[in-house]
Amino acid sequence: MSKDDSYVAKTQAIRACVAKHPDMDPHRIVEFLAARGIRVSPAHVIVVQTLERSERTEHVVAAS
């Protein structure tokens, strides 16, 4: 697996966790994923959470 593939897999894992637990604290997500053998940084989690929230907002605005 290349470094880029690893980054994508980590991002997908974060997205899945955020989808199931949208209000979970970034540090808790880091701990949750670490327990499953996926090492991510709180900064990576915050970026993904921010993007997910902005995408949800865009969908709501577009539906209005």
MMTF fields as JSON, N, C-alpha, C and O atoms, coordinates in Angstrom:
{
  "mmtfVersion": "1.0.0",
  "mmtfProducer": "UNKNOWN",
  "numBonds": 255,
  "numAtoms": 256,
  "numGroups": 64,
  "numChains": 1,
  "numModels": 1,
  "chainsPerModel": [1],
  "groupsPerChain": [64],
  "chainIdList": ["A"],
  "bondAtomList": [4, 2, 8, 6, 12, 10, 16, 14, 20, 18, 24, 22, 28, 26, 32, 30, 36, 34, 40, 38, 44, 42, 48, 46, 52, 50, 56, 54, 60, 58, 64, 62, 68, 66, 72, 70, 76, 74, 80, 78, 84, 82, 88, 86, 92, 90, 96, 94, 100, 98, 104, 102, 108, 106, 112, 110, 116, 114, 120, 118, 124, 122, 128, 126, 132, 130, 136, 134, 140, 138, 144, 142, 148, 146, 152, 150, 156, 154, 160, 158, 164, 162, 168, 166, 172, 170, 176, 174, 180, 178, 184, 182, 188, 186, 192, 190, 196, 194, 200, 198, 204, 202, 208, 206, 212, 210, 216, 214, 220, 218, 224, 222, 228, 226, 232, 230, 236, 234, 240, 238, 244, 242, 248, 246, 252, 250],
  "bondOrderList": [1, 1, 1, 1, 1, 1, 1, 1, 1, 1, 1, 1, 1, 1, 1, 1, 1, 1, 1, 1, 1, 1, 1, 1, 1, 1, 1, 1, 1, 1, 1, 1, 1, 1, 1, 1, 1, 1, 1, 1, 1, 1, 1, 1, 1, 1, 1, 1, 1, 1, 1, 1, 1, 1, 1, 1, 1, 1, 1, 1, 1, 1, 1],
  "groupList": [{"groupName": "MET", "atomNameList": ["N", "CA", "C", "O"], "elementList": ["N", "C", "C", "O"], "formalChargeList": [0, 0, 0, 0], "bondAtomList": [1, 0, 2, 1, 3, 2], "bondOrderList": [1, 1, 2], "singleLetterCode": "M", "chemCompType": "L-PEPTIDE LINKING"}, {"groupName": "SER", "atomNameList": ["N", "CA", "C", "O"], "elementList": ["N", "C", "C", "O"], "formalChargeList": [0, 0, 0, 0], "bondAtomList": [1, 0, 2, 1, 3, 2], "bondOrderList": [1, 1, 2], "singleLetterCode": "S", "chemCompType": "L-PEPTIDE LINKING"}, {"groupName": "LYS", "atomNameList": ["N", "CA", "C", "O"], "elementList": ["N", "C", "C", "O"], "formalChargeList": [0, 0, 0, 0], "bondAtomList": [1, 0, 2, 1, 3, 2], "bondOrderList": [1, 1, 2], "singleLetterCode": "K", "chemCompType": "L-PEPTIDE LINKING"}, {"groupName": "ASP", "atomNameList": ["N", "CA", "C", "O"], "elementList": ["N", "C", "C", "O"], "formalChargeList": [0, 0, 0, 0], "bondAtomList": [1, 0, 2, 1, 3, 2], "bondOrderList": [1, 1, 2], "singleLetterCode": "D", "chemCompType": "L-PEPTIDE LINKING"}, {"groupName": "TYR", "atomNameList": ["N", "CA", "C", "O"], "elementList": ["N", "C", "C", "O"], "formalChargeList": [0, 0, 0, 0], "bondAtomList": [1, 0, 2, 1, 3, 2], "bondOrderList": [1, 1, 2], "singleLetterCode": "Y", "chemCompType": "L-PEPTIDE LINKING"}, {"groupName": "VAL", "atomNameList": ["N", "CA", "C", "O"], "elementList": ["N", "C", "C", "O"], "formalChargeList": [0, 0, 0, 0], "bondAtomList": [1, 0, 2, 1, 3, 2], "bondOrderList": [1, 1, 2], "singleLetterCode": "V", "chemCompType": "L-PEPTIDE LINKING"}, {"groupName": "ALA", "atomNameList": ["N", "CA", "C", "O"], "elementList": ["N", "C", "C", "O"], "formalChargeList": [0, 0, 0, 0], "bondAtomList": [1, 0, 2, 1, 3, 2], "bondOrderList": [1, 1, 2], "singleLetterCode": "A", "chemCompType": "L-PEPTIDE LINKING"}, {"groupName": "THR", "atomNameList": ["N", "CA", "C", "O"], "elementList": ["N", "C", "C", "O"], "formalChargeList": [0, 0, 0, 0], "bondAtomList": [1, 0, 2, 1, 3, 2], "bondOrderList": [1, 1, 2], "singleLetterCode": "T", "chemCompType": "L-PEPTIDE LINKING"}, {"groupName": "GLN", "atomNameList": ["N", "CA", "C", "O"], "elementList": ["N", "C", "C", "O"], "formalChargeList": [0, 0, 0, 0], "bondAtomList": [1, 0, 2, 1, 3, 2], "bondOrderList": [1, 1, 2], "singleLetterCode": "Q", "chemCompType": "L-PEPTIDE LINKING"}, {"groupName": "ILE", "atomNameList": ["N", "CA", "C", "O"], "elementList": ["N", "C", "C", "O"], "formalChargeList": [0, 0, 0, 0], "bondAtomList": [1, 0, 2, 1, 3, 2], "bondOrderList": [1, 1, 2], "singleLetterCode": "I", "chemCompType": "L-PEPTIDE LINKING"}, {"groupName": "ARG", "atomNameList": ["N", "CA", "C", "O"], "elementList": ["N", "C", "C", "O"], "formalChargeList": [0, 0, 0, 0], "bondAtomList": [1, 0, 2, 1, 3, 2], "bondOrderList": [1, 1, 2], "singleLetterCode": "R", "chemCompType": "L-PEPTIDE LINKING"}, {"groupName": "CYS", "atomNameList": ["N", "CA", "C", "O"], "elementList": ["N", "C", "C", "O"], "formalChargeList": [0, 0, 0, 0], "bondAtomList": [1, 0, 2, 1, 3, 2], "bondOrderList": [1, 1, 2], "singleLetterCode": "C", "chemCompType": "L-PEPTIDE LINKING"}, {"groupName": "HIS", "atomNameList": ["N", "CA", "C", "O"], "elementList": ["N", "C", "C", "O"], "formalChargeList": [0, 0, 0, 0], "bondAtomList": [1, 0, 2, 1, 3, 2], "bondOrderList": [1, 1, 2], "singleLetterCode": "H", "chemCompType": "L-PEPTIDE LINKING"}, {"groupName": "PRO", "atomNameList": ["N", "CA", "C", "O"], "elementList": ["N", "C", "C", "O"], "formalChargeList": [0, 0, 0, 0], "bondAtomList": [1, 0, 2, 1, 3, 2], "bondOrderList": [1, 1, 2], "singleLetterCode": "P", "chemCompType": "L-PEPTIDE LINKING"}, {"groupName": "GLU", "atomNameList": ["N", "CA", "C", "O"], "elementList": ["N", "C", "C", "O"], "formalChargeList": [0, 0, 0, 0], "bondAtomList": [1, 0, 2, 1, 3, 2], "bondOrderList": [1, 1, 2], "singleLetterCode": "E", "chemCompType": "L-PEPTIDE LINKING"}, {"groupName": "PHE", "atomNameList": ["N", "CA", "C", "O"], "elementList": ["N", "C", "C", "O"], "formalChargeList": [0, 0, 0, 0], "bondAtomList": [1, 0, 2, 1, 3, 2], "bondOrderList": [1, 1, 2], "singleLetterCode": "F", "chemCompType": "L-PEPTIDE LINKING"}, {"groupName": "LEU", "atomNameList": ["N", "CA", "C", "O"], "elementList": ["N", "C", "C", "O"], "formalChargeList": [0, 0, 0, 0], "bondAtomList": [1, 0, 2, 1, 3, 2], "bondOrderList": [1, 1, 2], "singleLetterCode": "L", "chemCompType": "L-PEPTIDE LINKING"}, {"groupName": "GLY", "atomNameList": ["N", "CA", "C", "O"], "elementList": ["N", "C", "C", "O"], "formalChargeList": [0, 0, 0, 0], "bondAtomList": [1, 0, 2, 1, 3, 2], "bondOrderList": [1, 1, 2], "singleLetterCode": "G", "chemCompType": "PEPTIDE LINKING"}],
  "groupTypeList": [0, 1, 2, 3, 3, 1, 4, 5, 6, 2, 7, 8, 6, 9, 10, 6, 11, 5, 6, 2, 12, 13, 3, 0, 3, 13, 12, 10, 9, 5, 14, 15, 16, 6, 6, 10, 17, 9, 10, 5, 1, 13, 6, 12, 5, 9, 5, 5, 8, 7, 16, 14, 10, 1, 14, 10, 7, 14, 12, 5, 5, 6, 6, 1],
  "groupIdList": [1, 2, 3, 4, 5, 6, 7, 8, 9, 10, 11, 12, 13, 14, 15, 16, 17, 18, 19, 20, 21, 22, 23, 24, 25, 26, 27, 28, 29, 30, 31, 32, 33, 34, 35, 36, 37, 38, 39, 40, 41, 42, 43, 44, 45, 46, 47, 48, 49, 50, 51, 52, 53, 54, 55, 56, 57, 58, 59, 60, 61, 62, 63, 64],
  "secStructList": [7, 7, 2, 2, 2, 2, 2, 2, 2, 2, 2, 2, 2, 2, 2, 2, 2, 2, 2, 2, 7, 6, 6, 7, 7, 2, 2, 2, 2, 2, 2, 2, 2, 2, 6, 6, 6, 7, 7, 7, 7, 2, 2, 2, 2, 2, 2, 2, 2, 2, 2, 2, 2, 2, 2, 2, 2, 2, 2, 2, 2, 2, 2, 7],
  "xCoordList": [0.856, 0.0, 0.901, 1.842, 0.606, 1.4, 0.983, -0.04, 1.781, 1.475, 0.141, -0.635, -0.127, -1.392, -2.579, -3.62, -2.426, -3.498, -3.786, -4.942, -2.734, -2.89, -3.662, -4.532, -3.343, -4.024, -5.5, -6.354, -5.802, -7.197, -7.945, -9.082, -7.325, -7.965, -8.246, -9.304, -7.3, -7.501, -8.639, -9.469, -8.682, -9.745, -11.107, -12.081, -11.181, -12.433, -12.857, -14.045, -11.902, -12.218, -12.757, -13.714, -12.14, -12.616, -14.025, -14.901, -14.244, -15.578, -16.643, -17.737, -16.33, -17.288, -17.598, -18.751, -16.575, -16.767, -17.578, -18.476, -17.268, -17.998, -19.455, -20.347, -19.7, -21.074, -21.896, -23.07, -21.272, -21.976, -22.062, -23.023, -21.048, -20.96, -20.614, -19.494, -21.539, -21.207, -20.773, -20.081, -21.163, -20.816, -19.649, -19.339, -19.007, -17.892, -16.694, -16.377, -16.048, -14.859, -13.725, -13.567, -12.938, -11.84, -10.876, -10.414, -10.572, -9.647, -10.259, -9.546, -11.56, -12.242, -12.211, -12.055, -12.36, -12.283, -10.882, -10.732, -9.86, -8.48, -8.323, -7.748, -8.827, -8.733, -9.533, -9.067, -10.725, -11.597, -10.912, -10.909, -10.334, -9.671, -8.354, -7.987, -7.65, -6.394, -6.656, -5.845, -7.775, -8.13, -8.355, -8.307, -8.597, -8.802, -7.568, -7.615, -6.468, -5.211, -5.02, -4.133, -5.843, -5.746, -5.227, -5.908, -4.016, -3.401, -3.679, -3.269, -4.383, -4.663, -4.382, -4.302, -4.237, -3.998, -5.313, -6.23, -5.409, -6.601, -6.82, -7.961, -5.732, -5.859, -6.534, -7.381, -6.169, -6.787, -8.284, -9.102, -8.637, -10.045, -10.802, -11.909, -10.221, -10.88, -11.121, -12.185, -10.15, -10.321, -11.473, -12.319, -11.514, -12.583, -13.939, -14.916, -14.008, -15.269, -15.746, -16.93, -14.848, -15.2, -15.737, -16.745, -15.072, -15.53, -16.89, -17.754, -17.08, -18.367, -19.489, -20.573, -19.236, -20.256, -20.573, -21.736, -19.547, -19.79, -20.554, -21.397, -20.274, -21.017, -22.472, -23.358, -22.737, -24.127, -24.847, -26.009, -24.168, -24.761, -25.075, -26.135, -24.165, -24.394, -25.605, -26.376, -25.789, -26.938, -28.234, -29.238, -28.228, -29.419, -29.77, -30.937, -28.787, -29.021, -29.516, -30.443, -28.928, -29.337, -30.756, -31.466, -31.181, -32.524, -33.587, -34.769, -33.19, -34.156, -34.728, -35.554],
  "yCoordList": [-1.173, 0.0, 1.235, 1.329, 2.165, 3.387, 4.351, 4.159, 5.374, 6.38, 7.07, 7.352, 7.341, 7.969, 7.063, 7.534, 5.75, 4.798, 4.76, 4.685, 4.812, 4.806, 6.036, 5.939, 7.195, 8.432, 8.352, 8.778, 7.809, 7.675, 6.725, 7.003, 5.609, 4.649, 5.275, 5.049, 6.059, 6.735, 7.741, 7.834, 8.489, 9.469, 8.776, 9.27, 7.647, 6.897, 6.381, 6.388, 5.934, 5.457, 6.602, 6.426, 7.763, 8.933, 9.306, 9.56, 9.34, 9.68, 8.724, 9.15, 7.447, 6.452, 6.691, 6.609, 6.984, 7.246, 8.518, 8.549, 9.554, 10.827, 10.647, 11.252, 9.831, 9.586, 8.913, 9.233, 7.975, 7.276, 8.099, 7.98, 8.94, 9.72, 11.171, 11.605, 11.927, 13.272, 14.267, 15.238, 14.046, 14.993, 14.52, 15.147, 13.427, 12.896, 13.84, 14.352, 14.059, 14.9, 14.299, 13.078, 15.137, 14.62, 13.698, 12.704, 14.011, 13.176, 11.805, 10.803, 11.76, 10.474, 9.649, 8.429, 10.303, 9.591, 9.018, 7.886, 9.788, 9.309, 8.054, 7.063, 8.093, 6.942, 5.755, 4.616, 6.022, 4.992, 4.256, 3.027, 5.025, 4.419, 3.748, 2.719, 4.323, 3.715, 2.328, 1.417, 2.174, 0.876, -0.166, -1.369, 0.304, -0.577, -0.641, -1.184, -0.075, -0.152, 0.912, 0.791, 1.95, 3.025, 4.268, 4.835, 4.69, 5.847, 7.093, 7.188, 8.051, 9.339, 10.443, 10.193, 11.651, 12.784, 13.521, 13.444, 14.231, 15.045, 16.073, 16.373, 16.609, 17.591, 16.971, 17.607, 15.745, 15.054, 14.878, 15.086, 14.498, 14.311, 15.638, 15.669, 16.718, 18.031, 18.457, 18.99, 18.228, 18.59, 17.792, 18.359, 16.495, 15.664, 16.082, 16.184, 16.323, 16.76, 18.07, 18.218, 19.001, 20.293, 20.116, 20.721, 19.299, 19.046, 18.357, 18.7, 17.399, 16.701, 17.668, 17.615, 18.544, 19.521, 20.487, 20.825, 20.934, 21.873, 21.189, 21.819, 19.912, 19.183, 19.021, 19.151, 18.736, 18.612, 19.947, 19.986, 21.037, 22.37, 22.697, 23.249, 22.363, 22.62, 21.851, 22.378, 20.61, 19.807, 20.414, 20.421, 20.919, 21.531, 22.811, 23.044, 23.624, 24.882, 24.566, 25.218, 23.592, 23.235, 22.681, 22.866, 22.012, 21.439, 22.497, 22.262, 23.642, 24.687, 25.38, 26.282],
  "zCoordList": [0.0, 0.0, 0.0, 0.788, -0.879, -0.938, 0.166, 0.823, 0.357, 1.373, 1.065, 1.978, -0.218, -0.608, -0.306, 0.151, -0.561, -0.267, 1.226, 1.641, 2.026, 3.472, 3.935, 4.801, 3.356, 3.721, 3.362, 4.139, 2.19, 1.75, 2.673, 3.053, 3.038, 3.93, 5.293, 5.881, 5.789, 7.074, 6.974, 7.878, 5.884, 5.683, 5.613, 6.181, 4.927, 4.844, 6.211, 6.534, 7.015, 8.359, 9.216, 9.97, 9.094, 9.846, 9.388, 10.214, 8.072, 7.542, 8.058, 8.426, 8.087, 8.577, 10.054, 10.475, 10.823, 12.253, 12.469, 13.311, 11.721, 11.84, 11.422, 12.017, 10.416, 9.968, 11.068, 11.258, 11.794, 12.87, 14.144, 14.904, 14.379, 15.615, 15.278, 15.547, 14.7, 14.205, 15.28, 14.974, 16.512, 17.571, 18.441, 19.454, 18.055, 18.847, 18.753, 17.679, 19.865, 19.961, 19.112, 19.081, 18.425, 17.598, 18.348, 17.787, 19.591, 20.36, 20.647, 20.693, 20.838, 21.045, 19.767, 19.822, 18.61, 17.339, 17.151, 16.692, 17.502, 17.414, 18.272, 17.823, 19.489, 20.392, 19.854, 19.899, 19.352, 18.807, 17.65, 17.598, 16.729, 15.578, 15.975, 15.408, 16.937, 17.405, 17.989, 17.824, 18.662, 19.228, 18.129, 18.384, 16.925, 15.773, 14.872, 13.768, 15.365, 14.639, 13.569, 12.724, 13.599, 12.603, 13.311, 14.165, 12.95, 13.592, 12.767, 11.61, 13.372, 12.737, 13.747, 14.95, 13.251, 14.145, 14.391, 13.573, 15.509, 15.752, 14.636, 14.284, 14.082, 13.0, 11.78, 11.153, 11.441, 10.303, 10.566, 9.67, 11.782, 12.141, 12.018, 11.48, 12.507, 12.46, 11.021, 10.706, 10.144, 8.736, 8.128, 7.437, 8.375, 7.819, 8.39, 7.647, 9.692, 10.3, 9.672, 9.37, 9.48, 8.896, 7.482, 7.116, 6.698, 5.33, 5.317, 4.51, 6.196, 6.264, 6.636, 6.055, 7.594, 8.0, 6.866, 6.647, 6.141, 5.047, 3.917, 3.278, 3.66, 2.632, 3.027, 2.183, 4.307, 4.762, 4.626, 4.221, 4.959, 4.859, 3.406, 3.11, 2.5, 1.081, 0.58, -0.221, 1.036, 0.609, 1.123, 0.41, 2.338, 2.907, 2.153, 1.839, 1.866, 1.136, -0.268, -0.748, -0.931, -2.292, -2.317, -3.305, -1.259, -1.217, -0.94, -1.192, -0.43, -0.073, -1.283, -1.145]
}
